[in-house]
C-alpha cells in the first residue's frame, strides 16, 4: 500500500475520524473508497473492489458511508454497517478471488449509534488476482475499477517469474504476549519473536539484505537478536538490526529461519502507541527483486483470539 493509503488507515481510529473525512469532503481516490453497507453485502461488488486495489497500489475501503448521488466521489453521511457483513467479509473475498490475497487488515469502529468497517488492502506481489465471477482481472484507475487488457495481465504474471521474498514473524510463546505484564519500573516481561524469510517467487533470491527497525530504546529494549548486525548508526531515532546473505541463495517455496529476537517494551509506549505503531518494521532486498516491506504491530497480535 502507498504511504497515503497507510496514513488514511492509521488515522481512522474512531467513528469521529470517519466523520472528519465526511465533514472535510475528502473524496474517493486511487487509494480510498466509500461503500454503503447497511444492507447485506453484494459479494460480487466486494470481491471486485478488493481485487482491484490488490492489483494496483493497495488502498482503503470504508464500509458504512454513503456518497452523494450527484458526485459519487464525495462522502455525505455515515449510514452504518449490517452486522452480517463483518462476519462474511473474509469468506466473500476468499471464495471469489484467486489467488488468495494476503495481508488484508480490517477494523470496526463504533460510536453515535453507528458502526463502520475500515479495510486496508495491500498492494499484492501475487497479482494479478482474478475476480472469479467474471473471470476477469481488475485494477484501480482513479476512482474506478477497470478491467486489465492482455498486455497488463502479461506484465503482472511476469513479475511472478522472479524471486519474491517475504518476512514472516511469529511469537515464540503466544502466551507471553497474551498475558503481557509490567513490573514496577514500567517494563514488560521479556518475549521473543521468530523471524523467517520465505521465497514465494519462482527463482532463487541471491545477495539478500533484510533490515529490521524498532522504536527508540526508551520505548523498546532489544535484549538479543541472534545473527543480526547492529546498524543503529544508519537509522537516526530508531534501533536497527540487519541480516545479509552474500553467499548462497533463498530457494523458491522454501522458508528459512533468520533470527530469534528477544524484546521488552515500556508500559507508556504500549498504552500510547502499541495499538497502531509498529513494534518492528522490515525491508528486504535481493537481486532481480523489487524492494518489499512490512510491519508487525504488537497489540494487534496480543488481542487476537
Secondary structure, 3 states (H helix, E strand, C coil): CCHHHHHHHHHCCCHHHHHHHHHCCCCCECCEEEECECCCCCHHHHHHHHHHHHCCCCEEEEECEEECCCCCCCEEEECCECHHHHHHHHHHHHHHEECCCCCCEEEEEEECCEEEEEEEECCCCCCCCEECCCCEEEEEECCEEEECCHHHHHHHHHHCCCCCEEEEEEECCHHHHHCCCECCCCEECCEEEEEEEEECCCCCEEEEEEEEEECCCCCEEEEEECCCEECHHHCCCCEEEEEEEEEEEECCCCEEEEEEEEEEEEHHHHHHHCCCCCCEEEEEEECCEEEEEEEECHHHHHCCC
